[in-house]
């Protein structure tokens, strides 16, 4: 599913891959994450991850787009295939300054309403999650999930390209609210990273490379 999101953003913004050194491969606890990070010209930060685990029985594709120069919400897309079941998570987080509307995504969400729903449970970040987020789970849905990811990402970036420019430092502070919340309250991926590379490196990875929450060094 990551290819659909990547294609949607690369059709609009010029991407330049960053050198993230040791964070390009993160492994341990039976899991391996392959990570690439891109600067999306005049817009933000794109993080793309592939994870394999449990001897190949579990695979995950993650794409996170964190706007830093336009006032748009953060997009987090996850596709997980584990033991024959597929899960698609399409999440928007309000890391914005002026709270622009992304209601145009409702039509895309409605188009795929018949796909089996998934209950993600309650989390500390629910108040940041926009109602245009969606969650699906089932079997033999790869093709349909791919189409949904493509349409969702295409509409999201169509809205993003018309969002207002913003102050980068101020926007990164908004991104940091989400990143710091994950570091403090935890989450499935964050908890795994802490086990694999420790809390200090996890903070660097999340705030510098995954969520674009800082321009400087992590202290």
C-alpha positions, 0 to 999 in steps of 0.5 A: 500500500505504501506505493500508492501513497508514495506515487500520490505525493511524488506526482505533486512534490519533488522528493529528495531522499535523506541520509538517515545513517543507522536508522535506515535499518532497525532490527531486533526482537524478531523484527526488521524495519527498512526505513527511507526518509524524503524531503518533499520540497516546500511541503514536509517530511515523508517517512516510508517503512517496511517491516517483516517479523516472525519469520515472515508471518507478519509484514507491515508497510508504513507511510507517514507524511508530516507537513512542515511548510504547509498547514495540513494535518499529518497523514499516517498510513499502515498496511499490516498482513499477519497470519492471513489477515489484512489491516488498513489504517488511514489516519489524519492527525490535527497537527495544524495551526489554522485547522483547515477542513479535510471534509473532502475526504469524506466522499472517499471514505464513503466510497469504501464504506462497504469494506469490513470495519476495524475497531482500533480501540481507544488511545491517548491521541484520539482527540488529535485524530480527524474524523476522516480517518478510517480503519479496515480489516479482513481477508483477501482484500489486498487489491481493494485496500490498494485502491482505497489507499490510492484514492485516499492519498490522491485526495489528501494531497490534492487538498494539501497542495492548496493549504496555506504556507506556514512557519516551519518552526511553529508547525514542527511544534505542532508535530512535536505534540504528537511525537512527544505524546507517543514517547510519553504514552507509548504505542505498539511501534514506539514500544518496539523501537524502545526495545530494539534501539533504546529510548534515546535513539527512539526519540531521535528517530521519531522527532527528527526522521519520522514525524519532523518535530525538530530541526535541531539535535535532540537533547 
